[in-house]
Amino acid sequence: MDPAASRVVRAPRGSSISARSWLTEAPLRMLMNNLDPEVAERPEDLVVYGGIGKAARNWDCFDRIVETLRRLDLDESLLVQSGKPVGVFKTHPDAPRVLIANSNLVPRWATWEHFNELDRQGLMMYGQMTAGSWIYIGSQGIVQGTYETFAEAGRQHYAGDWSGKWILSAGLGGMGGAQPLAATMAGASMLVIECDPSRIEMRLKTGYLDKKAADLDEATAILKNTSSPVSVGLQGNAAELLPKILEISRTTQFRPALVTDQTSAHDPANGYLPEHWSLDKWKALRRTEPEEVALSARESIARHVRAILGFKAMGIPCVDYGNNIRQEARDAGVKNAFDYPGFVPAYIRPMFCAGKGPFRWVALSGDPADIARTDARMKDLFSQDKALLRWLDLAGKKIRFQGLPARICWLGLGERHRAGLAFNEMVRNGELKAPIVIGRDHLDAGSVASPNRETEAMKDGSDAVSDWAFLNALLNCASGATWVSIHHGGGVGMGYSQHAGMVIVCDGSDAAARRIERVLWNDPASGVMRHADAGYEAALACAREHGLDLPMIRG
């Protein structure tokens, strides 16, 4: 038996540390938290979410990272190359303690085929977004972003009223698992198709999913007979079931109000079950014959997207939720795959123009009471923001923690640093039992270039310019983030994105306060800068309001 199969990793709790400071104890705990069985999809394989998104390249690399973090001094930085610790260098106390680069390939070689060959040789790993940057917090990490998307879709299409309506999607993995809870929190019901029964059970166990159905008839009955929003998981293959649901929608009045998808279609060799295949066949062949799996998966993805386009032809709103399924379908021959939009240009970009995006924090104490106290502090800080207050109330009631207790909400420029400073003061005053770490998804206003997702249809045509992601990472290093990462391919697959992440520790010190103020201002400000440069009036207005110094923008 592989010893890794029985190995269980769980982040330490409490105020005692095994590293030399909280600045290195924090990445140590967050790395371990990514691999907690409550959090990770396949912790025995070091896979956190998103098909093959890993926290470390292999178990030996994981052990060496842990050993190094425990001995790292306050003026040293650890460098991690695609999940492998490669060097410790003397820097200075305000420098990041860890610098991470994952999955980055020279553009001409940035293909799944070349990546898979390197991966088989043990030379690389896929970092996804927050898997390889050690700030994944389970499905909660994307709940509010999905909630904001569904809420805005409801405002645009149904005057903000989702009552009696349901959303159709697929995928209950680490990202897709947020969909059913986000839908019901927004007031809609949802039917989610998932091929792996263990994922359905996990979402039921954690409260993200309300019910499972044995077949399509039972799922239909549940949705028809509910008097309040309900989410239903249905085991099956989306490429097989969506055409059936499309036919029902064409012949009856029972039809979805919105169609989307969050399968791991960005990685056809590992993340999408070909139709008519068994799970066992799929799991076996994706290890030994990934090219064959990818070929068959793309054929099924094409069928899946044709069904979505069929819903669109009926006048039902359809949106790509960022898994690159349209690109994979177009590559498989669906020429009009991009006839429906991505979620960012459809619903989210105005928030990005104000530097607004996912702000997440984790209680290193492991005590849920610390999150309750920070929730209360957020309500005091932003008492005029009724939407935020509603979100925090809903999150407190409905979201169960996975691993270390955590919270997420969407905050903009001028708000994030205020929250960070408040948390740091709470640590200083002993209101919290241990420090807080603050991070975000790589999906943010200024940290990503992804032409089929975050930067789709930019006003100035700069969709594929990835300078902005590198500038964001460099700025966060210069500002004093505790760890900084630059990744390739997360969310949409090799060749399609470049993105950066940052995490900062609130340890209650004056030095931390100075770093927090710089980082949590500069990070969202870089997003405002990026969108102002592209000519968005809302971003230009935000830049003027906050006095950003943008040399090429006058007035």
C-alpha positions in Angstrom: 0.0 0.0 0.0 1.2 3.5 -0.9 2.1 5.2 2.5 0.7 8.5 1.1 -2.7 6.9 0.8 -3.0 6.7 4.6 -1.3 10.0 5.3 -3.5 12.7 6.8 -2.4 16.3 7.0 -4.2 18.8 9.2 -3.1 22.4 10.0 -2.0 23.0 13.7 -4.4 25.0 15.8 -3.9 27.3 18.7 -1.3 30.0 19.7 1.8 27.8 20.0 4.0 27.7 16.9 6.6 25.4 15.5 8.2 27.9 13.1 10.3 30.9 14.2 7.6 33.5 13.7 4.0 33.8 12.7 5.2 35.0 9.3 6.4 31.5 8.6 3.9 29.6 10.8 1.1 31.1 8.6 2.2 29.7 5.2 3.0 26.4 7.0 -0.5 26.2 8.4 -2.1 27.3 5.1 -0.1 24.7 3.1 -1.3 22.0 5.5 -4.8 23.4 5.5 -5.0 23.0 1.7 -4.4 19.3 2.2 -6.8 18.8 5.0 -9.3 16.0 4.0 -12.1 18.4 4.8 -10.7 20.8 2.2 -8.8 18.9 -0.6 -10.4 16.8 -3.3 -7.6 14.1 -3.4 -5.3 14.9 -0.5 -3.5 11.5 -0.9 -2.3 12.8 -4.3 -1.7 16.3 -3.0 -4.5 17.5 -5.3 -6.5 20.4 -3.8 -9.1 21.1 -6.5 -9.6 21.8 -10.2 -8.6 18.4 -11.7 -4.9 18.3 -10.8 -4.3 21.6 -8.9 -1.7 20.6 -6.3 -0.3 22.2 -3.1 3.2 20.6 -3.6 4.9 18.6 -6.3 5.3 15.4 -4.3 5.4 14.3 -0.7 9.1 14.7 -0.5 8.8 18.3 -1.7 6.0 18.8 0.8 8.1 17.6 3.7 11.1 19.8 2.6 8.8 22.8 2.4 7.5 22.2 5.9 11.1 21.7 7.3 12.3 24.8 5.6 9.4 27.0 6.8 10.1 25.9 10.4 13.7 27.1 10.2 13.3 30.1 8.0 14.5 33.4 9.6 12.8 36.8 9.5 15.2 38.1 6.9 15.1 35.0 4.6 12.8 34.1 1.7 12.0 30.6 0.5 11.6 30.1 -3.3 9.2 27.4 -4.5 9.3 26.4 -8.2 6.2 24.4 -9.2 5.7 22.9 -5.8 9.4 22.2 -5.1 11.4 24.2 -2.6 14.6 25.3 -4.5 16.3 27.9 -2.4 16.5 30.1 0.7 18.0 33.6 0.2 18.8 36.4 2.5 16.4 39.3 1.9 14.9 41.6 4.6 12.1 41.6 7.2 9.6 43.4 4.9 10.2 41.0 2.0 7.9 38.1 1.3 8.8 35.0 3.3 7.8 32.8 0.4 7.9 33.4 -3.4 6.1 30.9 -5.5 6.0 30.3 -9.3 3.8 27.5 -10.6 3.2 26.0 -14.0 4.9 28.8 -15.9 6.1 27.8 -19.4 7.5 29.9 -22.2 4.4 30.8 -24.3 5.2 28.7 -27.4 5.6 25.6 -25.1 2.6 26.4 -22.9 0.4 23.5 -24.0 -1.1 20.6 -22.0 0.9 18.2 -24.0 4.3 19.7 -23.0 3.1 20.3 -19.5 1.9 16.7 -19.1 5.3 15.4 -20.3 7.1 17.5 -17.8 4.6 16.5 -15.1 5.2 12.8 -15.9 9.0 13.4 -15.5 8.4 15.0 -12.1 9.6 18.4 -13.3 6.5 20.4 -12.8 3.1 20.6 -11.2 -0.2 22.4 -11.9 -0.8 25.1 -9.3 -4.3 26.0 -10.3 -5.0 29.4 -8.6 -5.2 29.0 -4.8 -4.1 25.4 -4.6 -0.4 26.0 -5.3 -0.4 29.4 -3.5 -1.7 27.9 -0.2 -4.8 30.1 0.3 -7.6 27.7 -0.7 -10.5 27.7 1.9 -12.7 25.1 0.4 -15.8 25.9 -1.7 -16.4 29.0 0.4 -13.6 30.6 -1.5 -15.8 31.1 -4.5 -19.3 31.2 -2.9 -19.6 35.0 -2.8 -18.2 35.5 -6.3 -20.8 33.0 -7.6 -23.5 34.6 -5.4 -22.6 38.0 -6.8 -22.8 36.6 -10.3 -26.2 35.0 -9.8 -27.5 38.1 -8.0 -26.5 40.3 -10.9 -27.9 37.9 -13.4 -31.2 38.0 -11.5 -31.2 41.8 -11.6 -30.4 41.9 -15.3 -32.9 39.2 -16.5 -35.6 39.0 -13.8 -35.8 42.3 -12.1 -33.9 40.8 -9.1 -36.6 38.1 -8.5 -35.4 34.5 -8.7 -38.5 33.1 -7.0 -39.9 30.0 -8.7 -36.9 29.8 -11.0 -34.0 27.4 -11.2 -30.5 27.4 -12.6 -29.0 24.5 -14.5 -25.3 23.7 -14.2 -22.8 20.8 -13.8 -19.8 20.2 -11.6 -19.5 19.9 -7.9 -15.8 19.9 -7.4 -13.8 22.4 -5.4 -15.0 25.3 -7.5 -18.4 24.1 -8.7 -19.3 22.9 -5.2 -20.1 26.6 -4.4 -22.8 26.8 -7.0 -25.8 25.3 -5.2 -25.3 27.3 -2.0 -24.7 30.5 -3.9 -27.9 30.0 -5.9 -30.1 29.4 -2.9 -28.5 32.3 -1.1 -29.4 34.5 -4.1 -33.0 33.2 -4.1 -32.9 30.7 -6.9 -33.2 26.9 -7.0 -30.6 24.9 -8.8 -30.0 21.5 -10.5 -26.3 20.5 -10.7 -25.1 17.5 -12.6 -22.1 15.7 -11.2 -20.4 12.5 -12.4 -18.7 11.5 -9.2 -21.1 10.5 -6.4 -18.4 11.2 -3.7 -18.5 14.9 -4.6 -22.3 14.9 -4.2 -22.0 13.3 -0.8 -19.3 15.9 0.2 -21.5 18.8 -0.8 -24.4 17.3 1.1 -22.2 16.7 4.2 -20.9 20.3 4.2 -24.3 21.9 3.6 -23.5 23.3 0.2 -26.1 21.1 -1.4 -29.7 20.4 -0.1 -30.7 17.2 -1.8 -29.7 14.5 -4.3 -31.9 12.9 -6.8 -31.8 9.3 -8.1 -32.7 10.3 -11.6 -33.8 13.2 -13.8 -37.5 12.5 -13.0 -36.9 12.8 -9.3 -34.9 16.0 -9.8 -37.6 17.5 -11.9 -40.3 16.6 -9.2 -38.2 18.2 -6.5 -37.8 21.5 -8.4 -41.4 21.6 -9.5 -42.8 21.0 -6.0 -40.7 23.3 -3.9 -42.0 26.4 -2.3 -38.6 27.8 -1.4 -35.2 27.8 -3.1 -33.7 24.3 -3.2 -30.5 22.8 -4.7 -30.5 19.3 -6.2 -27.5 17.2 -7.1 -28.0 14.6 -9.9 -25.4 12.0 -10.6 -24.7 11.7 -14.3 -22.8 13.0 -17.3 -23.5 16.5 -18.3 -22.9 15.7 -22.0 -25.6 13.1 -21.8 -28.1 14.8 -19.5 -28.1 18.4 -20.9 -29.5 17.4 -24.3 -32.3 15.5 -22.5 -33.1 18.5 -20.3 -33.0 20.7 -23.5 -35.6 18.5 -25.1 -37.8 18.7 -22.0 -37.5 22.5 -22.1 -38.5 22.6 -25.7 -41.7 20.5 -25.2 -42.8 21.8 -21.8 -42.8 24.9 -19.7 -40.4 23.4 -17.3 -37.1 25.1 -18.2 -34.1 26.7 -16.5 -33.9 30.4 -16.0 -30.1 30.4 -16.4 -27.6 27.9 -17.8 -23.9 27.7 -16.8 -21.2 25.1 -16.1 -18.4 24.5 -13.6 -17.0 21.2 -14.6 -13.2 21.1 -14.9 -13.4 21.3 -18.7 -10.3 23.4 -18.8 -8.3 20.2 -18.3 -9.9 17.6 -20.7 -7.3 14.9 -19.8 -8.2 15.0 -16.1 -11.3 17.1 -15.4 -14.1 16.0 -17.8 -15.7 12.5 -17.9 -16.3 11.4 -21.6 -19.9 10.4 -22.2 -20.7 6.7 -21.8 -17.4 6.1 -19.9 -17.4 4.6 -16.4 -15.7 6.4 -13.6 -13.2 3.5 -13.2 -12.2 3.6 -16.8 -11.8 7.3 -16.7 -9.7 7.3 -13.6 -7.5 4.5 -14.9 -6.9 5.9 -18.4 -6.3 9.5 -17.4 -3.1 8.3 -15.7 -1.9 6.1 -18.5 -3.5 7.5 -21.7 -4.2 11.2 -21.1 -4.2 12.1 -24.8 -6.9 9.5 -25.5 -9.0 10.8 -22.6 -8.6 14.4 -23.7 -9.7 13.5 -27.3 -12.9 11.7 -26.0 -13.6 14.4 -23.5 -13.4 17.2 -26.1 -16.0 15.3 -28.2 -18.3 15.2 -25.1 -17.6 18.9 -24.3 -18.7 19.8 -27.8 -22.0 18.0 -27.3 -22.4 19.8 -23.9 -21.8 23.2 -25.4 -24.1 22.6 -28.3 -26.8 21.9 -25.7 -26.1 25.2 -23.9 -26.3 27.0 -27.3 -29.7 25.2 -27.7 -30.9 26.8 -24.5 -29.6 30.2 -25.7 -31.6 29.8 -28.9 -34.7 29.5 -26.8 -34.0 32.9 -25.2 -32.7 31.5 -21.9 -29.7 33.4 -20.6 -26.5 31.3 -20.7 -23.1 32.2 -19.3 -19.6 30.6 -19.2 -18.4 30.5 -15.6 -14.8 30.5 -16.4 -13.7 26.9 -17.1 -12.8 27.5 -20.7 -15.5 25.1 -21.9 -16.3 27.3 -24.9 -12.6 27.2 -26.1 -12.4 23.5 -25.8 -15.7 23.1 -27.7 -14.6 25.5 -30.4 -11.3 23.5 -30.8 -13.5 20.4 -31.2 -15.5 22.0 -34.0 -18.2 24.1 -32.4 -17.6 27.2 -34.4 -20.1 29.4 -32.6 -19.1 28.2 -29.1 -18.5 31.8 -28.0 -22.0 33.0 -28.9 -22.8 33.2 -25.2 -20.7 35.4 -22.9 -18.3 34.8 -20.0 -19.5 35.8 -16.5 -17.0 38.6 -16.1 -18.0 40.8 -19.0 -21.7 39.8 -18.5 -21.9 40.6 -14.8 -18.7 41.3 -12.8 -16.6 43.8 -14.6 -18.1 47.0 -13.0 -17.0 45.6 -9.7 -13.4 45.1 -11.0 -13.4 48.8 -12.1 -13.8 49.8 -8.5 -11.0 47.4 -7.4 -13.7 45.2 -5.9 -13.1 41.5 -5.6 -12.6 38.4 -3.3 -11.2 39.3 0.1 -10.7 36.2 2.2 -9.3 35.7 5.7 -8.5 32.7 7.9 -8.3 32.2 11.7 -5.0 30.5 12.3 -6.2 29.7 15.8 -8.7 27.2 14.4 -11.4 28.7 16.6 -14.7 29.6 14.8 -15.2 32.3 17.5 -12.4 34.3 15.9 -14.3 34.4 12.6 -17.5 35.4 14.4 -15.6 38.3 16.1 -14.1 39.4 12.7 -17.6 39.2 11.1 -18.9 41.5 13.8 -16.0 43.9 13.3 -16.7 44.0 9.5 -20.3 44.9 10.2 -19.2 47.8 12.4 -16.7 49.0 9.8 -19.0 48.9 6.8 -22.4 49.4 8.5 -23.7 51.4 5.6 -23.1 48.6 3.1 -26.4 46.7 3.2 -25.4 44.2 0.6 -22.3 43.3 2.6 -24.2 43.1 5.9 -26.8 40.7 4.2 -23.9 38.6 2.9 -22.2 38.3 6.3 -25.5 37.3 7.9 -26.1 34.7 5.3 -22.6 33.4 5.4 -22.7 33.1 9.2 -25.9 31.0 9.1 -25.3 28.9 6.0 -21.6 28.3 5.4 -19.9 25.5 7.2 -16.2 25.8 7.6 -13.8 23.3 5.9 -10.4 23.0 7.6 -9.3 26.2 9.4 -12.3 28.6 9.9 -12.4 31.2 7.2 -14.6 33.9 5.7 -14.8 35.7 2.3 -16.5 38.8 1.1 -16.0 41.2 -1.8 -14.4 44.5 -0.9 -13.0 47.3 -3.0 -10.3 49.9 -3.0 -10.3 51.9 0.2 -12.0 49.1 2.1 -9.6 46.2 2.2 -6.8 48.0 4.1 -9.3 49.2 6.7 -10.4 45.6 7.3 -6.8 44.4 7.5 -5.8 47.1 10.0 -8.8 46.3 12.1 -8.0 42.6 12.2 -4.4 43.4 13.1 -5.5 45.6 16.0 -7.8 42.8 17.2 -4.8 40.5 17.3 -2.8 43.1 19.1 -5.5 43.6 21.7 -6.0 39.9 22.4 -9.5 39.9 20.9 -8.5 37.0 18.7 -6.7 33.9 19.9 -4.1 33.9 17.1 -3.1 35.9 14.0 -5.3 36.2 10.9 -4.1 35.7 7.3 -5.7 37.7 4.6 -5.6 36.6 0.9 -7.8 36.4 -2.1 -8.6 34.4 -5.1 -6.3 35.0 -8.1 -9.5 36.0 -9.8 -9.4 39.7 -9.0 -9.4 43.1 -10.5 -5.7 43.5 -11.3 -4.1 40.1 -10.8 -5.0 38.1 -13.9 -4.9 38.0 -17.7 -7.3 35.5 -19.0 -8.8 36.3 -22.4 -11.6 33.7 -22.1 -12.5 34.7 -18.5 -11.5 37.8 -16.4 -10.1 39.8 -19.3 -12.6 38.7 -21.9 -13.8 41.5 -24.2 -11.7 44.3 -22.6 -12.8 47.7 -23.9 -9.4 48.4 -25.5 -8.7 44.9 -26.9 -6.0 44.2 -24.3 -7.5 40.8 -23.3 -4.2 38.9 -23.7 -1.8 41.4 -22.2 -0.3 39.6 -19.2 2.0 42.4 -18.1 -0.7 43.4 -15.6 -0.5 40.1 -13.7 3.3 40.4 -13.4 3.1 44.0 -12.3 0.6 43.0 -9.6 2.9 40.3 -8.3 5.9 42.6 -8.3 4.0 45.4 -6.6 2.9 43.0 -3.8 6.5 41.9 -3.3 7.6 45.5 -3.1 4.7 46.3 -0.7 5.6 43.6 1.8 3.1 40.8 1.3 3.9 37.7 3.3 3.9 35.4 0.4 3.4 36.1 -3.3 2.8 33.7 -6.2 2.7 33.9 -10.0 1.0 31.1 -11.9 0.0 30.0 -15.4 -3.1 28.3 -16.6 -5.3 28.4 -13.5 -9.0 28.0 -14.0 -8.8 27.8 -17.8 -5.9 25.6 -18.6 -2.4 25.8 -20.1 -1.9 28.5 -22.6 -4.9 30.6 -21.5 -4.1 32.6 -18.4 -1.4 34.2 -16.3 -2.3 35.3 -12.7 -0.8 36.3 -9.4 -1.7 35.8 -5.7 -0.8 37.4 -2.5 -1.3 36.7 1.3 -0.5 38.9 4.2 -0.4 38.1 8.0 -2.0 40.2 10.7 0.2 39.3 13.7 -0.7 42.4 15.7 2.7 44.2 15.3 3.3 47.7 14.1 5.4 46.3 11.3 2.5 44.2 10.1 0.2 47.3 10.2 2.6 49.1 7.9 2.7 46.2 5.5 -1.0 45.7 5.6 -1.8 49.3 4.8 0.5 49.2 1.7 -0.4 45.8 0.4 -4.2 46.0 0.8 -4.3 49.4 -0.8 -1.9 48.7 -3.6 -3.3 45.3 -4.6 -6.8 46.5 -5.4 -5.5 49.8 -6.7 -3.6 47.9 -9.4 -6.9 46.6 -10.6 -8.3 50.1 -10.8 -5.2 51.1 -12.7 -5.6 48.2 -15.2 -9.2 49.0 -16.0 -8.6 52.8 -16.1 -5.8 52.2 -18.6 -8.3 50.2 -20.7 -10.6 53.2 -20.7 -13.4 52.2 -18.4 -15.1 55.4 -17.1 -16.0 53.8 -13.8 -12.4 52.9 -13.2 -11.2 56.4 -14.2 -13.7 57.9 -11.8 -12.5 55.5 -9.0 -8.9 56.5 -9.7 -9.7 60.2 -9.5 -11.8 59.7 -6.3 -8.9 57.9 -4.6 -6.1 60.1 -5.9 -4.2 57.4 -7.8 -1.2 58.7 -9.6 -1.6 57.3 -13.2 0.9 59.2 -15.4 -0.8 58.6 -18.7 -4.2 59.6 -17.4 -4.9 63.3 -17.1 -7.6 65.0 -15.1 
